[in-house]
């Protein structure tokens, strides 16, 4: 199974795709990147061809030997189970549960309120101006980060990273959400633990190479 080719359907600025790029890099896995431009001509994710890949018309999707795996948490756990190499989940059940909980706080509670289709819906259906849409986004990121900062700063389980001293699924989800926060000018001063961990992660090549601006489909600067 592990010898079959990996293909990642991705968009350079998608924080969900960013997570999977980090996971693939941490595992040391080579993959083919298939760009899906979410902004071009109304969004290539809505094309008939891509609808067949993912009926939700979202990125990312991981293809492995003809199998299609959707949803970032499922993809990350699949990579952990299917491939050797750096662990993406801690070694004990308690540690894994905490890392998964942090990952889901970000991926299931913060991110869905701020992704592209929500912003487009607010604009299309309610005529919500851009200023108000960005206020909505900053509010929900700050609400989630306030809770996450407390979870991280009050726990002896927090080490150099979100769970202990090795990066895990929690950090894989954290760094792209911090990227989004910076992109929309969220004040990160109230979240020193989040900032410390994200900054440390970005010193690692697996995280650095996954950054949006380092992707082949990123526009030239």
Order of alpha helices (4+ residues) and beta strands (2+ residues): beta-alpha-beta-alpha-beta-beta-alpha-alpha-alpha-alpha-alpha-alpha-alpha
